[in-house]
């Protein structure tokens, strides 16, 4: 007789374990883990069929932490804050949606009392401000821990106007300009090069590269649509001592892509040109696969496809993972793209 492993979950609400209390009412659990600024999301559906014992509705701001895995080996998939509660019938069910947004703690430490980073502001940042310093300033303003990868920290910015724009939107658009990611999670504000945000903190190990073979895949699809890559990218910086604007170029040959911003120094101009050149080389290769659940699969982690075919085999950068647990078992849907050069 073969060994059977069973999927399992664990859930806490404001650090109290509620797994046993909801197990008989459990219908489904879905976690979407996204790369970039988009907030990760947890969705829990419970049966609410007994009018004599209705499900207790959680308050907005309650903190849920979830573990998924098999048998007794479950791994944490993060902490989420209740955003909305939905009642449906028939069948009578409660759907709880929670998001991994950064929040300020209440004095009791139970739950959270206000969303951060979304308030629109108007202010200016002087030319020469380092992207890392901007991130640390914003993190401090919102009582978050800044986790900044060195490759992004040293980028000197041109003059930046933040006009009726939230801090999160500001950091996101600047990070994208330099081929990076800005993302709030678990009380931290992470700024890192694309594909490295999960390992930007020195106390967090690099995510594993998960090998994938054809026998592991339930369904899969790969799109290969190569866009026209830039032969070279040119950025400009202002040499104040010489009173002239200087070009820096990454790559060679045609077509030439010229960036419109004038940067304060050669290093930041080169960083912007390199980021744009990397983006242009990636093309539009996309991977979408479904497979049995694996808690190791996370956005910004990597897959290594083996045994498929030329053009598919190799490393892929995960952009989104959907973990789902229901009556059919534990499964994952993974979206990925080729990592940058």
Residue pairs with C-beta under 8 A, 6 or more apart in sequence:
5 70
5 71
6 70
6 71
7 68
7 69
7 70
7 293
7 325
7 329
7 330
8 68
8 69
8 70
8 71
8 72
8 74
9 19
9 26
9 29
9 66
9 67
9 68
9 69
9 74
9 325
10 17
10 19
10 66
10 67
10 74
11 17
11 18
11 19
11 22
11 29
11 44
11 64
11 65
11 66
11 67
12 18
12 19
12 64
12 65
13 58
13 62
13 63
13 64
14 62
14 63
14 110
14 111
15 63
15 65
15 110
22 46
25 46
25 47
25 48
25 55
26 46
26 47
27 45
27 46
27 47
27 93
27 326
27 327
28 43
28 44
28 45
28 324
28 325
28 326
28 327
29 42
29 43
29 44
29 45
29 66
29 68
29 323
29 324
29 325
29 326
30 42
30 43
30 44
30 322
30 323
30 324
30 325
31 40
31 41
31 42
31 43
31 66
31 68
31 77
31 78
31 322
31 323
31 324
32 40
32 41
32 43
32 320
32 321
32 322
32 323
33 40
33 77
33 78
33 298
33 299
33 320
33 321
33 322
33 323
34 40
34 299
34 319
34 320
35 181
35 183
35 197
35 299
35 300
35 318
35 319
35 320
36 172
36 181
36 183
36 319
37 168
37 172
37 181
37 182
37 183
39 99
39 100
39 101
39 184
40 78
40 80
40 99
40 100
40 185
40 299
41 80
41 97
41 98
41 99
41 100
42 64
42 66
42 78
42 80
42 96
42 97
42 98
42 99
42 100
43 95
43 96
43 97
43 98
44 64
44 95
44 96
44 98
45 93
45 94
45 95
45 96
46 55
46 93
46 94
46 96
47 91
47 92
47 93
48 54
48 55
48 87
48 89
48 92
48 93
48 94
49 91
49 92
55 94
57 85
57 94
58 64
58 82
58 85
58 96
59 82
59 111
60 82
60 83
60 84
60 85
61 81
61 82
61 103
61 111
61 112
61 113
62 81
62 82
62 111
63 79
63 80
63 81
63 82
63 110
63 111
63 112
64 79
64 80
64 81
64 82
64 96
64 98
65 76
65 78
65 79
65 80
66 76
66 77
66 78
66 80
67 74
67 75
67 76
67 77
67 295
68 74
68 75
68 77
68 293
68 295
68 323
68 325
68 330
69 75
69 295
70 330
74 295
75 295
75 296
77 295
77 323
78 100
78 185
78 186
79 100
79 186
80 98
80 99
80 100
81 98
81 99
81 100
81 101
81 103
81 111
81 112
82 96
82 97
82 98
83 97
83 98
83 99
83 101
84 96
84 97
85 94
85 95
85 96
85 97
86 94
86 95
86 96
86 97
87 93
87 94
87 95
88 95
100 184
100 185
100 186
101 115
101 116
101 117
101 184
102 116
102 117
102 142
102 144
102 184
102 185
102 187
102 188
102 189
103 112
103 113
103 114
103 115
103 116
104 112
104 113
104 114
104 116
104 142
104 143
105 112
105 113
106 112
106 113
116 142
116 143
116 144
116 184
117 138
117 142
117 166
117 167
117 168
117 184
117 189
118 166
118 168
119 166
119 167
120 164
120 165
120 166
121 162
121 164
121 165
121 166
121 167
122 162
122 163
122 164
122 165
123 162
124 159
124 160
124 161
124 162
125 134
125 157
125 159
125 160
125 161
125 162
126 159
127 156
127 157
127 158
127 159
127 264
128 156
128 157
128 264
128 265
129 156
129 157
129 160
130 153
130 154
130 155
130 156
130 157
131 152
131 153
131 154
131 155
131 156
131 157
131 174
131 175
131 178
131 191
132 146
132 148
132 150
132 152
132 153
132 154
132 155
132 191
133 153
134 157
134 171
134 174
135 146
135 148
135 153
135 171
135 182
135 189
135 191
136 146
136 148
138 146
138 167
138 170
138 171
138 189
139 145
139 146
139 188
139 189
140 146
141 167
142 167
142 189
144 184
144 187
144 188
144 189
145 187
145 188
145 189
146 188
146 189
146 191
147 188
147 189
147 190
147 191
147 192
147 200
147 201
148 190
148 191
148 192
148 200
149 180
149 191
149 192
149 193
149 196
149 197
149 200
151 192
151 193
151 196
152 175
152 178
152 180
152 191
152 192
152 193
153 191
154 267
155 178
155 267
155 268
155 271
156 263
156 264
156 265
156 267
156 268
157 174
157 264
157 268
158 261
158 262
158 263
158 264
158 268
160 170
160 174
162 170
168 182
168 184
171 182
171 189
171 191
172 182
174 182
175 181
175 182
175 191
177 272
177 275
178 271
178 272
178 275
179 193
179 194
179 274
179 275
179 276
179 278
179 279
179 340
180 191
180 192
180 193
180 194
180 275
181 190
181 191
181 192
181 193
181 194
181 197
181 300
182 189
182 190
182 191
183 189
183 190
183 197
184 190
188 201
190 197
190 200
190 201
191 197
191 200
192 199
192 200
194 317
194 340
195 300
195 302
195 317
195 339
195 340
196 300
197 300
198 204
198 206
198 207
198 298
198 299
198 300
198 301
199 205
199 206
199 207
207 296
207 298
207 300
207 301
207 302
208 296
208 301
209 301
209 302
209 303
209 304
209 315
210 294
210 296
210 297
210 301
210 302
210 303
210 304
211 303
211 304
211 306
212 289
212 291
212 303
212 304
212 305
212 306
213 305
213 306
213 307
214 307
214 308
216 291
216 292
217 289
217 290
217 291
218 289
218 290
218 291
218 292
218 331
219 289
219 290
220 287
220 288
220 289
220 290
221 287
221 288
221 289
222 285
222 286
222 287
222 288
222 311
222 312
223 284
223 285
223 286
223 287
223 288
224 284
224 285
224 311
225 283
225 284
225 285
225 286
226 283
226 284
226 285
227 280
227 283
227 284
228 255
229 280
229 281
229 283
230 251
230 255
230 256
230 257
230 276
230 277
230 280
230 281
231 251
231 252
231 253
231 254
231 255
231 256
232 249
232 250
232 251
232 252
232 253
232 254
232 256
232 257
232 277
233 249
233 250
233 251
233 256
233 257
233 258
233 259
233 273
233 274
233 276
233 277
233 280
234 247
234 248
234 249
234 256
234 257
234 258
234 259
234 273
235 247
235 248
235 249
235 258
235 259
235 261
235 263
235 269
235 270
235 272
235 273
235 276
236 245
236 246
236 247
236 248
236 259
236 261
236 262
236 263
236 269
237 245
237 246
237 248
237 262
237 263
237 264
237 265
237 266
237 268
237 269
238 244
238 245
238 246
238 262
238 263
238 264
239 245
239 246
245 262
246 266
246 269
248 266
248 269
248 270
248 273
249 273
250 270
250 273
250 274
250 276
250 277
251 277
257 276
257 277
257 280
259 272
259 273
259 276
261 272
263 269
263 272
278 340
278 341
279 340
281 340
281 341
282 337
282 338
282 339
282 340
282 341
283 338
285 337
285 338
286 335
286 336
286 337
287 303
287 305
287 312
287 316
287 334
287 335
287 336
287 337
288 333
288 334
288 335
288 336
289 333
289 334
289 336
290 331
290 332
290 333
290 334
291 331
291 332
291 334
292 329
292 330
292 331
292 332
293 323
293 324
293 325
293 329
293 330
293 331
293 332
294 332
295 323
297 303
297 318
297 321
297 323
297 332
297 334
298 318
298 321
299 318
299 319
299 320
299 321
300 317
300 318
301 318
302 315
302 316
302 317
302 318
302 339
303 315
303 316
303 318
303 334
303 336
304 314
304 315
304 316
305 312
305 313
305 314
305 316
306 313
307 313
314 338
315 338
315 339
316 336
316 337
316 338
316 339
317 336
317 337
317 338
317 339
318 334
318 335
318 336
319 335
319 336
319 337
320 334
320 335
321 332
321 333
321 334
321 335
322 332
322 333
322 334
323 330
323 331
323 332
324 330
324 331
324 332
324 333
